[in-house]
């Protein structure tokens, strides 16, 4: 009836961790944060193309979770998808509050954490150009690209996150990629000329 | 783009994203340079996207302090010392209750059986279906001796860390000792 578990501990599920941190377990909350930080930060960064702002949104998402964990229902989906939805709302809230996105000219001068790690100048330019192009897309197209191409979500997962049907995701992604390809090709040709 | 290219463009985009194309798409591609150009551009874009997605992130620790501060604000930490004190007090009262309700002197029970729980003498045994909870507690040796356990410790003030099996009615039913520590 009662056994002591002497084996290696299995990684806790998100559900267990949420239950634990709801009862005040700080370590469980830290584990949730470390597990989901990459996806949340990546989404926020590509949606804003602004590392400091992405950091703020990422922090806001997890602080919000600390106070609203009861809204997570494991029966309705994974915590990752839930947090993705929260991050999306924070990004949209910033837009609604009138905080303007940085103009393209300023973006290139902004400090990017990614630039510190870029392999070479060409790759840096390519990455910066692509990030700028993504940031310049209308929000609905940008979401489709970030979710499907940068986060590797399926059309179905992206549709759930974007609260629309799969066909809409496909058409937005197609339109976004058409615009991006045009800009990306132009950037490459300009780089070749330099 | 020719008028008849439109139906193929979605498939070409999917192909550039790593999906397998249908045979009609391949056939069209063989005779349409515009679509071949489109596919090449989309593939170049996919390659760049793939590299972008692999860009390193800032370390999670960079934002951790503020996130954890937010957590602490919403959910103040429980004080472990206080929890132990409350747990110990509860254990003592439960054990005392068990002692008072059983007037006769219980036989001494061994404490060295680490394999499982040792029933508290003269308490009602837990049935197989009866719900219970297990509490980790620190119990003074003197308390354990008071309810009939034989504890091989010279110091009666020593503390035994133990799991206490508590039945649904709040009574302690069995104890599983884990370790013993002397305060001296």
Interface residues (C-beta under 8 A of the other chain):
Chain A: X1 X2 X21 X22 X24 X26 X29 X30 X33 X34 X37 X38 X41 X42 X45 X51 X55 X58 X59 X62 X63 X66 X67 X113 X114 X117 X118 X123 X126 X127 X130 X131 X145 X148 X149 X150 X151 X152 X170 X173 X174 X177 X180 X181 X182 X184 X185 X188
Chain B: X9 X10 X13 X17 X38 X41 X42 X44 X45 X46 X48 X49 X51 X52 X53 X55 X56 X57 X58 X60 X62 X63 X64 X66 X67 X68 X70 X71 X72 X74 X75 X76 X77 X78 X116 X117 X128 X134 X165 X176
